Amino acid sequence: MPTFRRRILFEGLKIFHLAIMVVAFALAAVLALGVGRVISVTDFLSMRTSVGNFIIFIGLLFLWHNLFAAVGLYESHRFASRMAEAREVVKATFLGTLILTAAALLFHIRMASLSFLLVFFLLSTGMLLCSRLGLKAVLTRTRLHGRNLRHVLIVGTNRRAIEFAQTLETRVELGYRIIGFADREWGGIEEFRQSGRAFVCELDSLPEFLRKNVVDEVAIALPIRSLHDDASRVAALCEKQGIILRLLPNIFDLKLARATAEELEGHPFITHYTGTIEGWPVVVKRALDFCLALVALLIVSPVMLLAAALIKIASPGPIFFAQKRIGRNKRKFTIYKFRTMAVDAENKMRQLEHLNEVSGPVFKIKDDPRITPVGRFLRKTSIDELPQLFNVLKGDMSLVGPRPLPIRDYEGFNEDWHRRRFSVRPGITCLWQVNGRSSIPFEKWMELDMQYIDKWSLWLDLKILAQTIPAVLKGLGAA
């Protein structure tokens, strides 16, 4: 698509998105405010709008426009899946509804009731989703008929370059046409030539090739030893001629880490990460942790007071047990639990090491002689874990995450992949807790933690929290 036409479509898409928000606002007003009475078209059109309200609404449009730009709604979504695009739309409309809510509270907009805001969110989300998925379907159909195609040249002839080409070829709906490969002489070049794929030029003649041929994009898939010299020259050529440049970022051949492109004051860089990276899902997770922990503390406070009284009556010593644990990225913090053992339990551990019943560096004894009678009950019911809600409020822990381990256990780790569990905030419950706790071998425990990190989502957290309640009531694996 020519640049001018693409620009017109891009600007038109912005206006269309804002028009949808205006329509959603108007329909929400009719549907939410018209509950219980009929509003005719004449009545709706005769509603008066003050200059102040008009200015507020223009301000909302300005904020929504900047919000959509910030969350990436106006960016190209050629590679995005339908699910990823749907998540982006929901995020945009949710934040847009929050902006409307804040404006309603700030300027005392009486029509912005809870039902109005809910209807507005549902309508704006539904209409934006339908429009964007409809546009994606139209563009896909257009590309399948050989239009709106992008001609891409792949720089590199190694395995990674070929795999990238195969991916583009299988995803015909993306609309990419591979015009060929460019590289310099190396050990595997003859094998590549025999594969039948088009080798269009060597790197020395690449400038001339770019001048004389239709090239919309260049994808660099050179090995890291050639990256600094050859790739930098290719990048400079593309910059001069205004050609889109894509760099296959997995230059270190990492197996688990995902990559994202970022920029800091004009300095672009590629971030490789496993688990979660900072962003709105992490912010929402922290907000949920704080709110749910606060509500839970209010609900279970009578139980905690009773537990504190029983501990004080049953055995001498403090009510709470405080211990240094390993948190996110191996930061040390103090964890709080109800004391379930004798006061000198830590000193007696070395005498009981030979009775350890679990594999790995952790220490567990089913009938630990250091546990008090009240402590046994507290552990069986998991009441001893309730003070950790204060750790959640402080931000040292999350409600859901890998269990924080004592320093003694961490020092016993002998596999680096075990240490990846410390790349996220530790939690009160996780997959290990809902799958048997102490009855699970150490290696399986670590695998469950890795599974949680790799598949993390807010939905998974809510699912684990829901499964934790019956697991606690049944006392599965408690020790």
Secondary structure, DSSP 8 states (H G I E B T S, - for coil): --HHHHHHHHHHHHHHHHHHHHHHHHHHHHHHHTTTS---HHHHHT----HHHHHHHHHHHHHHHHHHHHTTTTS--SS--HHHHHHHHHHHHHHHHHHHHHHHHHHT-TT--HHHHHHHHHHHHHHHHHHHHHHHHHHHHHHHTT-S-EEEEEE--SHHHHHHHHHHHH-GGG-EEEEEEEE---TTHHHHHTTT--EEEEGGGHHHHHHHS--SEEEE---HHHIIIIIHHHHHHHHHHT-EEEE---TT--SS-EEEEEEETTEEEEEEESS--SSHHHHHHHHHHHHHHHHHHHHHHHHHHHHHHHHHHHSSS-SEEEEEEE-GGG-EEEEEEE--B-TTHHHHHHHHGGG--SSSS----TT-TTB-HHHHHHHHTTGGGTTHHHHHHHTS-EEESS--EEHHHHTT---GGGGGGGGS--EEE-TTGGGTGGGS-HHHHHHHHHHHHHT--HHHHHHHHHHHHHHHHHTTT--
